Amino acid sequence: MPKVVSRSAVSSSTDAQPTASSIAALRVYYCICGEFILVMDKSLASLPRRKTDGAVVIRCQDAELGKARVFKLNATPKEPVLVERANGYERQYRFQCPRCTLPVAYQTTPPPVKSGPYLYVLKGALSQIQGQVPTDAFVDEELDRS
């Protein structure tokens, strides 16, 4: 039987300039139950918040500027919900965790994800540390002291 010889070469360069994709760090976010939900190249804390409910705003489409955020959402669509706002009503097409079915995000256009201009991540729904409850998960909840 012939002898098998394998060879490999390792190459590196100290003169190579870093590319934009090699500098960008991906951020992974988890549901309260520990399920992977969102991955994107920017921190949720650095994105703007919606004034009506404090949800994080992720830009999905922008025809004028072409500056949409690149992300992957691992959530299942739910039935739409009608929410009363100060200036009328808003139809929310919600997305839920595939494991525990807690709502994690919504958009104002029918699914699929990214079909509208924005995706809104609910305040306190996601954490960067798997299995840890986000610090703002229960901020607006009233305590029942009875």
Protein Blocks (a to p, Z undefined) as FASTA:
>chain_A
ZZddddddddddfkbccdfklmpccdddddfkopafbdcfbdfklpccdfklopacddfb
dfknopacddddddddddddddddfklccdddddddfklopafbdcfbdcdehkambdcd
dehkacfbghiacfklmmmpccdfZZ
